[in-house]
Amino acid sequence: MFRSVVLPVRHQKANIQRCLRRHLSSQNSNPKYAKTRAGSGTSDKADAAASAASMVPRGPVSWASLGLVFVAAASAASYYQVERERRLENAMGKIVSSESGWSPNPEFFAKRQFKKTKFGWFPMEDAFGGAGKPAIGGPWSLIDLDGKLVTNKSFEGKWTLLYFGFARCPDICPSEMVKVGQVLDTLKKDYPQLAGNIKPIFVSVDPARDSLKALKEYAKDFHPEYIFLTGSPEQVQQMAKKYRVYVSKADETEDGDYLVDHSIVIYFHDDTGDLADCFTQSMRPTDVTEKIVERMTFVPEM
């Protein structure tokens, strides 16, 4: 037999409160029954995590901005290509319409004639090849040993070997002038018809000391075909500038004596006065002779 025990009312209330607390505690520990915000369908912890993630700062570069940059770069490249082709077509129109020729940089390259081929417009072939002729030379006027005026027009119909130097040069100028004399003698022996059309010219870059009398004495030591020219300092300076000749005083002494540093180049002109070639100090007489023959017998392809 069991006896029923009736607890006091206060004990019954305490038991009921403990049961309710255990029940609520079990519901809160299960996410399935966690309390949610109205209409969100997510727990308070999930909302907090989402809010924290949305607060993370983003960088200034995004895929959308990168796409816009790519589109802009492609558009700029396309425009540049189209503009380049348009300008090239305009330039070619000027090239072929000019009888005097065209140069990409007149300051450094002489004008060239162009011809039309099945592949398009191309420069006329000449002895300088694809690089083109340098823009060297131009009109000039000086005086010879007789005091007569001589200009670049005085040698039309003749090929010329032009050298800049000075009479008091101790070694380089005499060496280069002797080399030209050897070239002339070789041409006279092996190519007499070519030699008869060549004139060697010496231009003084020291007009203050190279008087006509001094040049006449100086001329006695070199080839008889040489033509010696001088002029005022302004005339010589202008001519040297047109041929891009470097000229400067050097080793000046207390008594006023000095040397002259200058470019060491022999300029070879054709019978129209245009530059045909340039010969440097390092070239031997045989090298210069071969170049002269090559230039004087060159026939461009039409």
C-alpha positions as a printed NumPy array, in Angstrom:
array([[   0.   ,    0.   ,    0.   ],
       [   1.246,    3.375,   -0.937],
       [   0.44 ,    6.421,    0.933],
       [  -0.232,    9.627,   -0.907],
       [   1.594,   12.604,    0.363],
       [   0.205,   16.04 ,   -0.176],
       [   2.915,   18.721,   -0.424],
       [   2.344,   22.133,    0.888],
       [   1.306,   24.794,   -1.623],
       [   4.643,   26.613,   -1.474],
       [   6.519,   23.463,   -2.461],
       [   4.154,   22.885,   -5.4  ],
       [   4.838,   26.427,   -6.764],
       [   8.604,   25.916,   -6.484],
       [   8.396,   22.642,   -8.434],
       [   6.299,   24.26 ,  -11.185],
       [   8.818,   27.156,  -11.558],
       [  11.759,   24.714,  -11.839],
       [   9.967,   22.749,  -14.565],
       [   9.233,   25.918,  -16.552],
       [  12.875,   27.043,  -16.339],
       [  14.128,   23.658,  -17.585],
       [  11.659,   23.727,  -20.465],
       [  12.65 ,   27.245,  -21.582],
       [  16.333,   26.402,  -21.244],
       [  15.969,   23.389,  -23.568],
       [  14.186,   25.508,  -26.207],
       [  16.89 ,   28.229,  -26.227],
       [  19.699,   25.666,  -26.608],
       [  18.148,   24.284,  -29.856],
       [  18.703,   26.662,  -32.882],
       [  15.653,   25.187,  -34.53 ],
       [  13.473,   26.819,  -31.906],
       [  15.614,   29.953,  -31.398],
       [  13.883,   33.264,  -31.187],
       [  13.919,   35.19 ,  -34.524],
       [  13.313,   38.767,  -35.552],
       [   9.981,   39.518,  -37.042],
       [   9.913,   38.742,  -40.782],
       [  13.618,   37.858,  -41.016],
       [  13.454,   34.118,  -40.679],
       [  16.987,   34.129,  -39.219],
       [  18.284,   33.91 ,  -35.741],
       [  19.666,   36.842,  -33.776],
       [  23.156,   35.297,  -34.014],
       [  22.909,   34.948,  -37.817],
       [  21.758,   38.564,  -38.148],
       [  24.644,   39.714,  -36.026],
       [  27.122,   37.813,  -38.199],
       [  25.593,   39.252,  -41.41 ],
       [  25.726,   42.749,  -39.981],
       [  29.346,   42.298,  -39.017],
       [  30.194,   41.011,  -42.511],
       [  28.439,   43.957,  -44.188],
       [  30.523,   46.337,  -42.103],
       [  33.836,   44.973,  -43.515],
       [  35.369,   47.788,  -45.708],
       [  35.747,   47.066,  -49.435],
       [  38.694,   48.241,  -51.652],
       [  38.41 ,   50.969,  -54.358],
       [  38.888,   48.414,  -57.222],
       [  36.057,   46.142,  -58.23 ],
       [  35.37 ,   43.881,  -61.188],
       [  32.984,   46.458,  -62.61 ],
       [  35.589,   49.234,  -62.472],
       [  38.22 ,   46.942,  -64.041],
       [  35.805,   46.181,  -66.869],
       [  35.248,   49.882,  -67.528],
       [  39.01 ,   50.506,  -67.607],
       [  39.502,   47.676,  -70.121],
       [  36.759,   48.988,  -72.406],
       [  38.236,   52.518,  -72.29 ],
       [  41.749,   51.242,  -73.071],
       [  40.513,   49.162,  -76.006],
       [  38.619,   52.15 ,  -77.399],
       [  41.691,   54.411,  -77.104],
       [  43.926,   51.851,  -78.847],
       [  41.426,   51.444,  -81.664],
       [  41.161,   55.214,  -82.128],
       [  44.953,   55.588,  -82.172],
       [  45.276,   52.911,  -84.873],
       [  42.609,   54.511,  -87.049],
       [  44.14 ,   57.992,  -86.603],
       [  47.627,   56.689,  -87.418],
       [  46.441,   55.099,  -90.654],
       [  44.583,   58.265,  -91.626],
       [  47.661,   60.447,  -91.097],
       [  49.823,   57.962,  -92.965],
       [  47.468,   58.096,  -95.941],
       [  47.543,   61.891,  -95.888],
       [  51.342,   61.887,  -95.718],
       [  51.609,   59.499,  -98.643],
       [  49.304,   61.745, -100.617],
       [  51.733,   64.634, -100.058],
       [  54.709,   62.433, -100.889],
       [  53.51 ,   61.311, -104.285],
       [  52.068,   64.675, -105.233],
       [  55.327,   66.566, -104.678],
       [  57.844,   66.602, -107.521],
       [  60.553,   67.851, -105.182],
       [  60.211,   64.758, -102.993],
       [  59.549,   64.293,  -99.298],
       [  61.557,   63.802,  -96.1  ],
       [  60.371,   62.536,  -92.686],
       [  62.74 ,   65.048,  -91.055],
       [  64.116,   67.712,  -93.441],
       [  66.594,   68.877,  -90.808],
       [  68.483,   65.584,  -90.943],
       [  67.406,   63.829,  -94.159],
       [  67.237,   65.169,  -97.69 ],
       [  64.036,   64.864,  -99.713],
       [  63.538,   61.652, -101.674],
       [  61.485,   60.844, -104.745],
       [  58.879,   58.07 , -104.507],
       [  57.533,   55.644, -107.103],
       [  54.427,   53.484, -107.174],
       [  54.838,   49.696, -107.283],
       [  52.398,   46.802, -107.013],
       [  53.121,   46.805, -103.282],
       [  52.482,   50.53 , -102.836],
       [  54.58 ,   53.702, -102.864],
       [  58.305,   53.279, -102.161],
       [  61.296,   55.68 , -102.27 ],
       [  63.4  ,   55.719, -105.395],
       [  66.525,   53.626, -104.987],
       [  69.739,   55.559, -104.455],
       [  73.259,   54.96 , -103.191],
       [  72.269,   55.671,  -99.574],
       [  69.822,   52.782,  -99.341],
       [  66.738,   52.71 ,  -97.174],
       [  67.99 ,   55.192,  -94.571],
       [  67.989,   58.038,  -97.079],
       [  70.436,   60.811,  -97.77 ],
       [  71.508,   63.052,  -94.872],
       [  70.572,   66.729,  -95.186],
       [  74.112,   68.084,  -95.529],
       [  75.351,   70.935,  -97.689],
       [  73.726,   73.849,  -99.434],
       [  74.571,   77.092, -101.236],
       [  77.866,   78.763, -100.341],
       [  80.301,   81.365, -101.696],
       [  84.069,   81.813, -101.074],
       [  87.138,   83.024, -102.981],
       [  89.935,   81.058, -104.639],
       [  93.701,   81.721, -104.628],
       [  93.267,   84.338, -107.37 ],
       [  90.719,   86.259, -105.319],
       [  87.844,   85.27 , -107.612],
       [  84.4  ,   84.49 , -106.281],
       [  83.588,   80.774, -106.257],
       [  80.221,   79.265, -105.341],
       [  78.725,   75.796, -105.255],
       [  77.291,   76.541, -108.713],
       [  80.829,   76.849, -110.076],
       [  81.205,   73.058, -109.96 ],
       [  77.989,   72.003, -111.659],
       [  78.692,   69.132, -114.026],
       [  81.669,   67.998, -111.916],
       [  81.966,   65.579, -109.015],
       [  83.772,   67.1  , -106.04 ],
       [  85.782,   65.899, -103.051],
       [  85.377,   68.553, -100.351],
       [  87.618,   68.731,  -97.278],
       [  87.702,   71.273,  -94.409],
       [  91.107,   71.964,  -92.802],
       [  93.707,   74.62 ,  -92.044],
       [  97.21 ,   75.304,  -93.333],
       [  98.966,   75.05 ,  -89.959],
       [  97.607,   71.616,  -89.19 ],
       [ 100.627,   69.501,  -88.21 ],
       [  99.504,   66.021,  -89.274],
       [  95.858,   65.098,  -89.892],
       [  95.058,   67.581,  -92.662],
       [  98.194,   66.783,  -94.681],
       [  97.509,   63.055,  -94.277],
       [  93.938,   63.342,  -95.535],
       [  94.924,   65.552,  -98.445],
       [  97.674,   63.147,  -99.477],
       [  95.11 ,   60.349,  -99.338],
       [  92.852,   62.256, -101.732],
       [  95.821,   62.767, -104.052],
       [  96.491,   59.014, -104.078],
       [  92.845,   58.368, -104.889],
       [  92.975,   60.8  , -107.812],
       [  96.128,   59.186, -109.2  ],
       [  94.575,   55.723, -108.944],
       [  91.406,   56.853, -110.694],
       [  93.409,   58.577, -113.417],
       [  95.264,   55.323, -114.035],
       [  92.377,   52.827, -113.808],
       [  89.323,   54.989, -114.586],
       [  90.519,   57.983, -116.622],
       [  87.015,   58.953, -117.735],
       [  85.831,   59.167, -114.134],
       [  88.958,   60.968, -112.928],
       [  88.459,   63.757, -115.455],
       [  85.12 ,   64.658, -113.851],
       [  86.381,   64.965, -110.263],
       [  87.627,   68.144, -108.558],
       [  89.209,   68.12 , -105.064],
       [  88.429,   71.185, -102.931],
       [  90.096,   72.405,  -99.742],
       [  88.215,   74.93 ,  -97.564],
       [  90.129,   76.692,  -94.788],
       [  88.47 ,   76.759,  -91.358],
       [  91.101,   79.236,  -90.131],
       [  90.512,   82.309,  -92.324],
       [  92.163,   84.594,  -89.748],
       [  95.595,   83.073,  -90.51 ],
       [  95.07 ,   81.318,  -93.87 ],
       [  95.555,   84.268,  -96.185],
       [  95.763,   83.828,  -99.939],
       [  99.542,   84.036,  -99.726],
       [  99.693,   81.384,  -96.989],
       [  97.404,   79.056,  -98.917],
       [  99.452,   79.468, -102.105],
       [ 102.547,   78.285, -100.242],
       [ 100.576,   75.471,  -98.641],
       [  99.17 ,   74.31 , -101.983],
       [ 102.649,   73.557, -103.333],
       [ 102.87 ,   70.408, -101.167],
       [  99.761,   68.713, -102.516],
       [  98.098,   67.38 , -105.643],
       [  97.994,   69.965, -108.456],
       [  94.273,   69.374, -109.033],
       [  93.398,   70.812, -105.633],
       [  91.311,   73.996, -105.49 ],
       [  91.955,   76.018, -102.311],
       [  89.202,   78.284, -100.992],
       [  88.842,   80.735,  -98.119],
       [  86.677,   83.708,  -97.187],
       [  85.561,   85.909,  -94.341],
       [  85.016,   84.267,  -90.935],
       [  81.262,   84.639,  -91.442],
       [  81.327,   82.938,  -94.85 ],
       [  83.416,   80.051,  -93.578],
       [  81.253,   79.669,  -90.488],
       [  78.056,   79.569,  -92.531],
       [  79.447,   76.939,  -94.877],
       [  80.781,   74.822,  -92.001],
       [  77.371,   74.935,  -90.347],
       [  75.644,   73.684,  -93.49 ],
       [  78.03 ,   70.727,  -93.609],
       [  77.76 ,   70.149,  -89.845],
       [  81.502,   70.629,  -89.435],
       [  82.737,   71.054,  -85.888],
       [  85.329,   73.859,  -85.558],
       [  86.98 ,   75.074,  -82.338],
       [  90.279,   76.638,  -81.207],
       [  92.552,   74.38 ,  -79.167],
       [  95.908,   74.531,  -77.365],
       [  96.182,   78.312,  -77.597],
       [  99.55 ,   79.603,  -76.326],
       [ 100.503,   82.888,  -74.677],
       [ 101.869,   84.294,  -77.937],
       [  98.52 ,   83.709,  -79.686],
       [  99.389,   80.556,  -81.603],
       [  96.771,   77.804,  -81.61 ],
       [  95.491,   74.664,  -83.295],
       [  92.   ,   74.081,  -84.664],
       [  89.891,   71.075,  -83.77 ],
       [  87.539,   70.205,  -86.612],
       [  85.589,   67.36 ,  -88.162],
       [  87.662,   65.019,  -90.327],
       [  85.363,   64.1  ,  -93.197],
       [  85.685,   64.15 ,  -96.984],
       [  82.374,   65.042,  -98.648],
       [  81.772,   63.547, -102.086],
       [  79.23 ,   65.394, -104.297],
       [  77.71 ,   64.304, -107.586],
       [  77.614,   66.401, -110.753],
       [  74.402,   68.124, -109.616],
       [  75.933,   69.265, -106.332],
       [  74.049,   66.758, -104.172],
       [  75.873,   64.765, -101.538],
       [  76.803,   61.322, -102.882],
       [  78.852,   59.938,  -99.979],
       [  81.1  ,   60.754,  -97.009],
       [  84.575,   59.319,  -96.352],
       [  86.003,   59.229,  -92.837],
       [  89.584,   59.3  ,  -91.621],
       [  89.625,   55.544,  -90.986],
       [  89.042,   54.71 ,  -94.663],
       [  92.059,   53.723,  -96.74 ],
       [  92.725,   55.158, -100.224],
       [  91.581,   51.877, -101.787],
       [  88.308,   52.042,  -99.831],
       [  87.653,   55.593, -100.985],
       [  88.481,   54.687, -104.585],
       [  86.04 ,   51.775, -104.568],
       [  83.284,   53.96 , -103.142],
       [  83.857,   56.687, -105.703],
       [  83.689,   54.24 , -108.594],
       [  80.558,   52.671, -107.112],
       [  78.817,   56.013, -106.723],
       [  79.8  ,   57.393, -110.127],
       [  78.651,   54.232, -111.941],
       [  75.496,   53.683, -109.886],
       [  72.299,   53.384, -111.956],
       [  69.052,   53.492, -109.959],
       [  66.299,   51.031, -110.824],
       [  63.253,   52.66 , -112.342]])
